[in-house]
Amino acid sequence: MKKLLVLLCMVLAWPAFAIDGTQLLQKVDRNLEPEAYEMYRKLVNIEPDGTRKEFVLYSVKKGRDKLLALFLEPASDKDRATLRLGENMWLYIPNVGKPVRITSLQSVIGGIFNNADILRLDYATEYDVDGMTEDKDSYLLSLKAKTGDVAYDRLKMKVDKKTILPTVIECYAASGMLIKTLTYKDVKDFGGGIKRPATLETDSPLYKGYKSLMLYGKIKARTVKDEVFTLEYLPRSKELR
């Protein structure tokens, strides 16, 4: 009995196991995609009257701050390319000349997804975890932008406990205004250990009646040379496929 009481006291004296919010966010990032990858996506903008405009993009990413996306469809946008290096972004349009600077809050496709959504870096690269709660099935992460250059000042991310994947993300301005809600759906096995949502849906109180979708068709690990992520390479982006 005495030994049992000593053991019980030792257990009660140990601190309760605490989930580390930063490590959890990093796990979310890796579950969504490899650190270096290639990916095919369809982006769909839906207007209140049901009109749809669709884009197909091929993307490659390397590390935490390099991402290139090449337009495959529609024909009017074919071979356009966008490059992101950290918070710096450019758009290349064939036969127009030099790549032009673009901002995170602009959108190269129109609709509700902005350039930061389309050329997204790891969440842990742009945000610090400044709070976390949990219920039976989910973690709720409160994220604060590391710099003023990030598209959203704060995120509230709901993470499924079983899959460690986001289900809903609310995006806020510094004023506290809700800008948009991102909803991850349709978890699919893409192979290579990647099992993640195949659909990302967004709506916004600022664009009532409008909706945008990001549909993932293929994603797998791939590492390309650093020269791919340069302004000089943008005209040659189609060589990646």
Wavefront OBJ file of the C-alpha trace (Angstrom):
o trace
v 0.000 0.000 0.000
v 2.816 2.373 0.894
v 4.521 1.789 -2.475
v 1.197 2.376 -4.241
v 0.727 5.696 -2.422
v 4.272 6.811 -3.325
v 3.687 5.908 -6.978
v 0.367 7.777 -6.996
v 2.005 10.883 -5.549
v 4.713 10.734 -8.212
v 2.124 10.507 -11.002
v 0.127 13.408 -9.614
v 3.294 15.485 -9.332
v 4.165 15.039 -13.014
v 2.971 17.853 -15.261
v 0.093 16.949 -17.555
v 1.153 16.181 -21.113
v 0.648 19.280 -23.236
v 0.364 19.367 -27.006
v 2.861 21.837 -28.472
v 0.949 24.189 -30.785
v 3.920 24.986 -33.008
v 4.755 21.321 -33.558
v 1.090 20.629 -34.263
v 1.000 23.359 -36.919
v 4.176 22.000 -38.519
v 2.553 18.546 -38.607
v -0.503 20.073 -40.318
v 1.798 21.562 -42.983
v 3.517 18.253 -43.704
v 0.231 16.345 -43.772
v -1.124 18.785 -46.355
v 1.890 18.468 -48.647
v 5.580 17.483 -48.762
v 8.182 20.173 -48.174
v 9.183 19.822 -51.843
v 6.480 18.784 -54.308
v 4.744 19.040 -57.660
v 1.002 19.490 -57.839
v -1.914 19.832 -60.260
v -4.959 21.867 -59.215
v -8.151 23.170 -60.726
v -9.370 26.535 -59.428
v -13.027 27.380 -59.954
v -14.710 30.764 -59.466
v -18.510 30.621 -59.132
v -20.594 33.790 -59.446
v -24.041 34.343 -57.865
v -25.797 33.513 -61.143
v -23.958 30.166 -61.354
v -21.420 31.250 -63.976
v -18.157 29.325 -63.572
v -14.626 30.157 -64.665
v -12.001 27.430 -64.345
v -8.205 27.445 -64.291
v -5.765 24.520 -64.210
v -2.374 25.127 -62.574
v 0.779 23.057 -62.250
v 2.915 24.010 -59.239
v 6.293 23.139 -57.749
v 7.512 24.108 -54.302
v 10.852 23.799 -52.536
v 11.584 24.438 -48.896
v 9.567 26.951 -46.925
v 9.675 29.983 -49.206
v 9.920 29.014 -52.902
v 6.875 28.286 -55.077
v 6.165 28.485 -58.803
v 2.779 27.990 -60.495
v 2.242 27.558 -64.246
v -1.138 28.065 -65.956
v -2.222 25.172 -68.194
v -5.841 26.245 -68.821
v -7.747 28.164 -70.081
v -6.042 28.672 -73.429
v -6.087 32.451 -72.939
v -3.861 32.085 -69.849
v -1.719 29.128 -70.973
v 1.996 29.434 -70.065
v 1.473 32.341 -67.692
v 3.539 31.725 -64.578
v 3.726 33.086 -61.055
v 6.694 32.980 -58.702
v 6.781 33.437 -54.943
v 9.971 33.938 -52.950
v 9.057 34.618 -49.343
v 6.613 37.528 -49.399
v 7.703 38.635 -52.897
v 5.551 37.606 -55.871
v 5.725 38.054 -59.635
v 3.515 37.303 -62.646
v 4.969 36.408 -66.040
v 2.799 36.823 -69.160
v 4.266 35.472 -72.434
v 5.041 38.121 -75.059
v 4.461 40.962 -72.594
v 7.996 41.471 -71.329
v 9.518 41.343 -67.865
v 7.680 39.698 -64.959
v 5.604 42.193 -62.986
v 5.343 42.416 -59.225
v 2.048 41.349 -57.673
v 0.829 41.482 -54.079
v -0.557 38.852 -51.745
v -4.012 40.463 -51.617
v -4.388 40.674 -55.402
v -5.607 37.666 -57.391
v -4.213 36.429 -60.692
v -7.467 34.534 -61.311
v -10.058 36.883 -59.808
v -12.621 35.380 -57.424
v -12.165 35.015 -53.670
v -8.789 33.238 -53.622
v -6.007 35.817 -53.495
v -2.380 35.297 -54.502
v -1.422 34.287 -50.970
v -3.986 31.461 -51.136
v -2.896 30.327 -54.594
v 0.834 30.530 -53.806
v 0.584 29.419 -50.191
v 3.666 28.783 -48.113
v 3.650 26.598 -44.987
v 1.336 28.037 -42.352
v 4.159 27.729 -39.807
v 6.361 29.890 -42.038
v 3.973 32.834 -41.893
v 2.245 32.423 -38.528
v 3.041 31.920 -34.851
v 0.713 29.937 -32.611
v -0.475 32.223 -29.831
v -3.235 30.054 -28.402
v -4.754 26.586 -28.522
v -7.832 24.896 -27.113
v -9.364 21.508 -27.797
v -12.589 19.573 -27.614
v -13.348 15.889 -28.084
v -12.573 15.770 -31.807
v -10.583 18.896 -32.696
v -7.823 21.300 -31.807
v -8.473 25.004 -32.320
v -5.314 26.975 -33.100
v -5.132 30.746 -32.878
v -2.442 32.023 -35.263
v -0.847 35.471 -35.464
v 1.034 36.704 -38.538
v 4.784 36.995 -38.015
v 4.992 40.160 -40.145
v 2.695 42.821 -41.541
v 3.333 41.512 -45.060
v 1.145 38.440 -44.548
v -2.293 38.479 -46.222
v -4.223 37.814 -42.997
v -3.355 39.193 -39.576
v -4.929 36.275 -37.735
v -6.195 32.769 -38.465
v -8.432 30.514 -36.411
v -7.705 26.956 -37.538
v -9.780 23.933 -36.596
v -7.710 20.724 -36.825
v -9.136 17.194 -36.796
v -7.488 15.199 -34.010
v -7.430 11.895 -35.894
v -5.932 13.095 -39.164
v -4.115 16.251 -37.971
v -5.562 18.047 -40.973
v -7.373 21.393 -41.013
v -11.127 21.354 -41.509
v -12.016 25.057 -41.234
v -9.850 28.190 -41.211
v -11.243 31.653 -40.509
v -9.088 34.504 -41.868
v -9.151 37.898 -40.131
v -7.835 41.403 -40.808
v -5.925 43.344 -38.136
v -9.180 45.170 -37.358
v -10.758 41.866 -36.343
v -12.996 41.720 -39.424
v -13.603 38.268 -40.899
v -12.259 38.320 -44.469
v -13.035 34.771 -45.569
v -13.563 31.207 -44.422
v -11.609 28.294 -45.900
v -13.182 24.834 -45.660
v -11.153 21.679 -46.351
v -13.204 18.692 -47.607
v -13.032 15.253 -49.225
v -9.937 13.614 -47.717
v -8.251 11.512 -50.424
v -5.225 9.215 -50.569
v -2.844 10.717 -53.155
v -0.212 8.009 -52.654
v 3.304 8.337 -51.330
v 2.002 8.776 -47.800
v -0.042 11.864 -48.703
v -3.629 11.654 -47.465
v -5.241 15.075 -47.400
v -8.344 17.045 -48.426
v -8.889 17.107 -52.187
v -11.182 20.154 -52.012
v -10.637 23.614 -50.547
v -13.728 25.817 -50.614
v -13.890 29.485 -49.697
v -16.569 32.091 -49.241
v -16.436 35.607 -47.885
v -18.838 38.082 -46.266
v -17.201 40.663 -48.543
v -18.322 38.767 -51.690
v -21.849 37.634 -50.920
v -23.102 34.938 -53.274
v -19.634 34.211 -54.688
v -17.668 31.026 -54.047
v -14.258 29.693 -55.099
v -12.976 26.112 -55.093
v -9.496 24.607 -55.255
v -9.620 20.979 -56.446
v -6.454 18.899 -56.054
v -5.918 16.327 -58.796
v -2.366 15.208 -58.103
v 0.340 15.928 -55.562
v 3.612 14.102 -54.963
v 7.096 14.711 -53.628
v 9.518 16.219 -56.132
v 12.668 18.306 -55.739
v 13.763 20.666 -58.510
v 16.851 22.848 -58.856
v 16.989 26.265 -57.193
v 17.324 27.934 -60.604
v 13.648 27.122 -61.230
v 12.694 29.722 -58.637
v 14.202 32.724 -60.421
v 12.786 35.462 -62.616
v 15.055 34.337 -65.449
v 13.486 30.865 -65.426
v 9.849 32.004 -65.595
v 9.715 32.026 -69.442
v 10.904 28.387 -69.361
v 8.454 27.183 -66.696
v 6.627 24.891 -69.123
v 9.798 22.774 -69.353
v 9.095 21.478 -65.825
v 6.316 19.143 -66.952
l 1 2 3 4 5 6 7 8 9 10 11 12 13 14 15 16 17 18 19 20 21 22 23 24 25 26 27 28 29 30 31 32 33 34 35 36 37 38 39 40 41 42 43 44 45 46 47 48 49 50 51 52 53 54 55 56 57 58 59 60 61 62 63 64 65 66 67 68 69 70 71 72 73 74 75 76 77 78 79 80 81 82 83 84 85 86 87 88 89 90 91 92 93 94 95 96 97 98 99 100 101 102 103 104 105 106 107 108 109 110 111 112 113 114 115 116 117 118 119 120 121 122 123 124 125 126 127 128 129 130 131 132 133 134 135 136 137 138 139 140 141 142 143 144 145 146 147 148 149 150 151 152 153 154 155 156 157 158 159 160 161 162 163 164 165 166 167 168 169 170 171 172 173 174 175 176 177 178 179 180 181 182 183 184 185 186 187 188 189 190 191 192 193 194 195 196 197 198 199 200 201 202 203 204 205 206 207 208 209 210 211 212 213 214 215 216 217 218 219 220 221 222 223 224 225 226 227 228 229 230 231 232 233 234 235 236 237 238 239 240 241
